[in-house]
Amino acid sequence: MSWHLVNLGECVDILSGFAFKSSCFNDSGDGLPLVRIRDVVRGESNTYYSGEYAELYVLKNDDLLIGMDGDFNREKWTGGKALLNQRVCKITADPSVLDQQYLYHFLPKELLRIHASTPAVTVKHLSVKGIRAIEIPLPYPDDPEKSLKEQKRIAAILDKADGIRRKRQQAIQLADDFLRSVFLDMFGDPVANPKGWEMKVGGEHYDVRGRVGWKGYKKTDLRDEGSLVLGATHITNLGEVNLTKPVYLSEEKYLESPEIMVELNDLLFVQRGNTIGKIALVDNELGEATINPVLLILRPQLSNPIFLLNLLMNERQKYEIISFNSGSAQPMITQKSMKECSLINPPVSLQNRFSEMASKIEQKKELAKKSLQKSDGLFNSLSQLAFNGEL
């Protein structure tokens, strides 16, 4: 089979989002959902736009989107009729040349390559010009009909492999949903407190520790190996510590702040930034590890750490804590507010029972994660073969 490389600009249409007036944004459901960068992966938006708009920027399900800042995510939109905001683009294949599903499977590897080679001061940016310059391999250059047929065949194979790994992902999500359901069944809404649990301030549940300003560090203090320094990027939405992209600090800086050396069963809490309120439990020995200024350590005192993790991951509780802080230009949860916020304090025996159930659910999740790793490996292998013309 013969293949040739074609610039995407020759076979796709790219629509950049519009800079809608922020004065017309709302979270009350007035108007149409507005798809911002963070919504590309989520598949839904909690921000609405009530002003005038052009039909050109109206999205529908299955439109293929790319986030132009940050991680350069690509996903199909699943949130129904919505508006395409700035720094998000919609990419549509020319059906006479390129199969849309073939394009969908091809893009991640190239976007990852561009992301890895893009310098960044704070956030990485992707341009429409950069997308147009991507080269996509197409089979049978002299026979468009045969080329499309082959593209569809390849896309169908990758669809099946992708479907397997998505089922594994759904199994993990269902386990997390079940755990949240168990928490609410045992303890009720932690803010409304319908079960009438005793209330205690955060400072009684845990000891709060953070990096003191004058003990900060510079880029010159970072190393290629050594003591881990954890930040918001190491905290997942599932309450776990992810070290696939570790950051290391000099031994001197690590030893300078013994009060924030990370220990087993510590809770790591994001106190500022775009992911404010995210939290993870240190459930494995990390060796020498500390935190950057964005994180707080919540060291459990009288409460079960797994109970505390799930309590602080509760969306209502998280919103309550964030709202407890005085409004400022940049949202920040202070150590003081974490000590003073009011939290339910069910009997420790009940907390421990929940922890035992959570551990059993976690074991099921681990099995699903191992299956997901195998499914990811299969998909990646097939994808590599496909776009190398070997499938």
C-alpha positions in Angstrom: 0.0 0.0 0.0 1.3 3.5 -0.9 1.0 6.4 1.6 1.6 10.1 1.4 1.8 12.9 3.9 -0.7 15.8 3.6 -0.8 19.0 5.7 -4.0 19.1 7.7 -4.6 22.6 6.4 -5.4 21.0 3.0 -8.1 18.6 4.2 -9.8 20.1 7.3 -11.7 23.2 8.2 -10.7 24.9 11.5 -13.0 27.3 13.3 -11.5 29.2 16.2 -13.9 30.1 19.1 -15.3 33.6 19.6 -14.4 36.1 22.4 -17.8 36.3 24.0 -18.6 39.2 26.4 -17.8 38.1 29.9 -20.6 40.4 31.2 -23.1 38.0 29.7 -21.6 34.9 31.5 -23.7 33.3 34.2 -24.0 30.0 36.1 -27.8 30.0 36.5 -28.5 28.3 33.2 -29.6 31.4 31.3 -28.7 31.0 27.6 -26.4 28.4 26.0 -23.5 26.6 27.7 -20.2 28.2 26.8 -17.4 25.7 26.0 -14.1 26.8 27.5 -10.8 25.0 27.5 -11.5 23.2 30.8 -14.8 21.9 29.3 -13.2 20.1 26.3 -12.4 17.0 28.3 -15.3 17.3 30.7 -17.8 17.2 27.9 -20.1 19.7 29.7 -20.0 23.3 30.8 -21.4 25.1 33.9 -20.9 28.5 32.3 -23.7 30.0 30.3 -23.9 32.9 27.8 -27.1 34.9 27.6 -26.0 37.5 25.0 -26.3 37.5 21.2 -24.3 35.1 19.1 -23.7 34.0 15.5 -24.9 30.5 14.5 -21.4 29.9 13.2 -20.2 29.3 16.8 -23.0 26.9 17.8 -21.7 23.4 18.6 -23.5 20.0 18.4 -22.7 16.6 19.7 -19.7 14.8 18.1 -18.1 18.1 17.0 -14.3 17.5 17.3 -12.7 20.1 19.6 -9.1 21.0 20.5 -8.1 23.0 23.6 -5.5 25.6 22.4 -3.9 26.2 25.8 -2.5 23.9 28.5 -2.5 20.2 27.5 -3.8 20.6 23.9 -6.7 18.1 24.6 -8.8 16.8 21.8 -12.3 15.4 22.4 -15.7 15.0 20.8 -18.2 17.4 22.3 -21.0 15.5 24.1 -22.8 18.3 26.0 -25.5 19.2 23.3 -26.1 22.6 21.8 -23.4 25.0 23.1 -21.2 27.9 22.1 -17.5 27.7 21.0 -15.5 30.1 23.2 -12.1 31.6 22.4 -9.0 29.4 22.7 -11.0 26.4 21.7 -11.3 25.3 18.1 -13.5 23.0 16.1 -11.8 20.9 13.5 -13.8 19.3 10.6 -12.5 16.9 8.0 -13.2 17.4 4.3 -15.3 14.2 3.8 -14.1 13.9 0.2 -10.5 13.4 1.4 -10.4 12.6 5.1 -12.5 10.4 7.4 -13.4 12.3 10.6 -13.0 9.3 12.8 -9.6 8.6 11.3 -8.7 12.2 12.1 -10.0 11.8 15.6 -7.7 8.8 16.3 -4.7 10.4 14.6 -4.7 13.8 16.5 -3.6 12.8 20.1 -0.1 11.6 19.1 0.6 14.7 17.1 -0.8 17.1 19.7 1.3 15.4 22.3 4.4 15.8 20.1 3.7 19.5 19.6 3.1 20.0 23.3 6.4 18.4 24.2 8.3 20.6 21.8 6.4 23.9 22.7 8.3 26.2 25.1 6.2 27.7 27.9 6.7 30.4 30.5 3.5 29.5 32.4 0.9 27.9 30.0 1.7 26.4 26.6 -0.2 27.8 23.6 -1.2 26.1 20.3 -2.0 28.1 17.2 -4.3 27.3 14.3 -1.2 27.7 12.0 0.4 24.9 14.0 -2.6 22.6 13.6 -2.7 23.3 9.8 1.0 22.4 9.5 0.5 18.9 11.0 1.2 16.2 8.5 -1.3 13.3 8.4 -0.5 10.0 6.5 -3.2 9.0 4.0 -3.3 5.7 2.1 -3.7 5.4 -1.7 -2.9 9.0 -2.8 -4.1 8.4 -6.4 -7.5 6.9 -5.5 -9.6 9.1 -3.1 -12.4 6.5 -2.9 -10.0 3.7 -2.0 -8.2 6.0 0.4 -11.4 6.8 2.4 -12.4 3.1 2.5 -9.0 2.2 4.0 -9.2 5.1 6.5 -12.6 3.9 7.6 -11.3 0.4 8.0 -8.4 1.6 10.2 -10.7 3.9 12.2 -13.1 0.9 12.9 -10.3 -1.2 14.3 -9.2 1.6 16.6 -12.8 2.3 17.6 -13.0 -1.3 18.9 -9.8 -1.0 20.8 -10.7 2.4 22.2 -14.1 1.0 23.2 -12.4 -1.7 25.4 -10.3 0.8 27.2 -13.2 3.2 27.7 -15.1 0.4 29.4 -12.2 0.0 31.8 -12.3 3.7 32.5 -16.0 3.5 33.1 -15.5 0.7 35.6 -13.1 2.9 37.6 -15.5 5.8 37.4 -18.4 3.6 38.6 -16.3 2.4 41.6 -15.7 6.1 42.5 -19.4 6.9 42.1 -20.3 3.9 44.3 -17.9 5.1 47.0 -19.4 8.6 47.0 -22.9 7.0 47.3 -21.7 4.9 50.3 -20.3 8.0 51.9 -23.6 9.9 51.6 -25.6 6.9 52.8 -23.4 6.5 55.9 -22.8 10.2 56.8 -25.4 12.2 54.8 -24.7 15.6 53.2 -21.7 16.9 55.2 -22.8 20.5 54.9 -26.6 20.1 55.7 -25.7 17.4 58.3 -29.1 15.7 58.3 -27.8 13.0 60.7 -26.9 15.6 63.3 -23.3 14.7 63.7 -21.1 16.5 66.2 -19.2 19.4 64.5 -15.5 20.2 65.0 -13.3 22.8 63.4 -10.7 21.6 60.9 -7.9 22.2 63.2 -9.2 19.5 65.5 -9.4 17.0 62.6 -5.9 17.6 61.3 -2.8 19.6 61.7 -2.3 22.2 58.9 1.2 22.7 57.4 2.4 24.9 54.5 5.6 26.2 53.0 6.6 29.5 54.7 7.2 32.3 52.2 10.8 33.0 53.2 11.5 29.3 52.7 10.5 29.3 49.1 12.7 28.0 46.4 13.9 29.0 42.9 14.3 27.2 39.6 18.0 26.9 40.5 17.0 24.8 43.5 15.4 22.1 41.2 17.4 19.0 40.3 17.2 16.1 37.9 16.9 13.7 40.8 16.7 13.9 44.6 13.9 14.8 47.0 10.4 15.0 45.5 8.6 18.4 45.6 4.8 17.9 45.0 2.5 20.5 43.5 -1.1 20.7 42.1 -0.1 18.8 38.9 0.6 15.8 41.1 -2.9 15.7 42.5 -5.5 13.8 40.5 -9.3 14.2 40.5 -9.6 10.8 42.0 -7.7 11.8 45.2 -4.5 10.2 44.3 -0.8 11.3 44.0 0.4 10.9 40.4 4.2 10.9 39.9 4.4 10.3 36.2 6.0 13.8 35.9 8.1 14.1 39.1 9.8 17.3 40.2 12.9 17.2 42.4 14.4 19.7 44.8 17.9 20.0 46.2 18.7 18.2 49.4 19.5 21.5 51.1 16.1 23.0 50.4 14.4 19.8 51.4 16.1 19.7 54.8 15.4 23.4 55.3 11.7 22.7 56.0 11.3 19.6 58.1 7.8 20.6 59.1 6.5 20.0 55.6 8.3 16.7 54.9 5.5 14.5 53.5 4.5 11.4 55.6 2.3 8.4 55.0 -1.4 9.2 55.4 -0.9 12.9 54.9 -3.6 14.7 52.8 -2.2 17.1 50.2 -4.6 20.0 49.6 -4.4 22.6 46.7 -5.0 26.0 48.3 -4.9 28.2 45.2 -5.0 28.3 41.5 -7.2 26.7 38.8 -7.5 23.4 40.7 -8.2 24.9 44.1 -9.7 22.4 46.5 -8.3 19.3 44.9 -7.0 16.8 47.5 -5.0 13.5 47.6 -4.1 10.9 50.2 -0.5 9.8 50.5 -1.2 6.1 50.8 2.3 4.9 49.8 5.7 5.7 51.1 7.2 8.4 48.8 10.6 8.6 50.3 12.0 12.1 50.7 9.2 14.4 49.6 8.0 18.0 50.4 5.4 20.4 49.0 5.5 23.6 46.9 3.7 26.8 48.0 0.5 25.8 46.2 -0.1 22.8 48.5 -1.0 22.4 52.2 -0.4 19.3 54.2 -3.4 18.2 56.3 -2.0 15.7 58.8 -4.9 13.7 60.4 -5.2 13.9 64.2 -8.4 12.4 65.5 -10.0 11.4 62.2 -9.5 8.5 59.8 -7.5 9.8 56.8 -9.7 7.9 54.2 -12.8 9.4 55.8 -11.2 12.9 55.7 -10.2 12.4 52.1 -13.8 11.6 51.0 -15.2 14.3 53.2 -13.0 17.0 51.6 -13.6 15.6 48.1 -17.3 16.1 48.5 -18.3 18.9 46.1 -20.7 20.6 48.6 -18.0 20.5 51.3 -15.4 21.8 49.0 -17.6 24.7 47.9 -18.3 25.5 51.5 -14.6 25.7 52.3 -13.8 27.9 49.3 -16.8 30.2 50.2 -15.5 30.4 53.8 -12.6 32.5 52.5 -13.0 36.2 51.9 -13.3 37.1 48.3 -10.1 38.1 46.5 -8.8 38.6 43.0 -7.2 35.2 43.1 -9.1 32.6 45.1 -7.0 31.2 47.9 -7.8 28.9 50.9 -5.6 30.0 53.8 -4.2 27.8 56.5 -6.3 29.8 59.0 -9.6 29.0 57.1 -8.6 25.3 56.9 -8.2 25.3 60.7 -11.4 27.2 61.4 -13.8 25.6 58.9 -16.6 23.5 60.5 -16.6 19.8 59.6 -18.8 16.9 60.7 -17.2 14.5 63.2 -19.0 11.1 63.1 -17.8 8.4 65.6 -14.3 7.1 64.7 -15.8 3.6 64.7 -18.1 4.6 61.8 -15.3 6.3 60.0 -13.2 3.2 60.3 -16.0 1.1 58.9 -16.3 3.4 55.9 -12.5 3.1 55.5 -12.7 -0.7 55.3 -15.4 -0.5 52.7 -13.4 2.1 50.7 -10.3 -0.2 50.8 -12.3 -3.1 49.3 -13.6 -0.8 46.6 -10.1 0.4 46.0 -8.9 -3.2 45.5 -11.5 -3.6 42.7 -10.4 -0.3 41.2 -6.8 -1.5 41.2 -7.8 -4.6 39.2 -9.6 -2.3 36.7 -6.6 0.0 36.5 -4.4 -3.0 35.6 -6.8 -4.0 32.9 -6.9 -0.4 31.7 -3.1 -0.4 31.4 -3.3 -3.5 29.1 -6.0 -1.9 27.1 -4.0 1.3 26.7 -1.0 -0.7 25.6 -3.1 -2.5 23.0 -4.6 0.7 21.7 -1.3 2.5 21.5 0.3 -0.4 19.6 -2.5 -0.6 17.1 -2.5 3.2 16.7 1.3 3.1 16.0 0.9 0.3 13.4 -2.1 2.1 11.8 -0.4 5.4 11.1 2.8 3.7 10.1 0.9 1.9 7.4 1.3 -1.6 9.0 -2.2 -2.4 10.2 
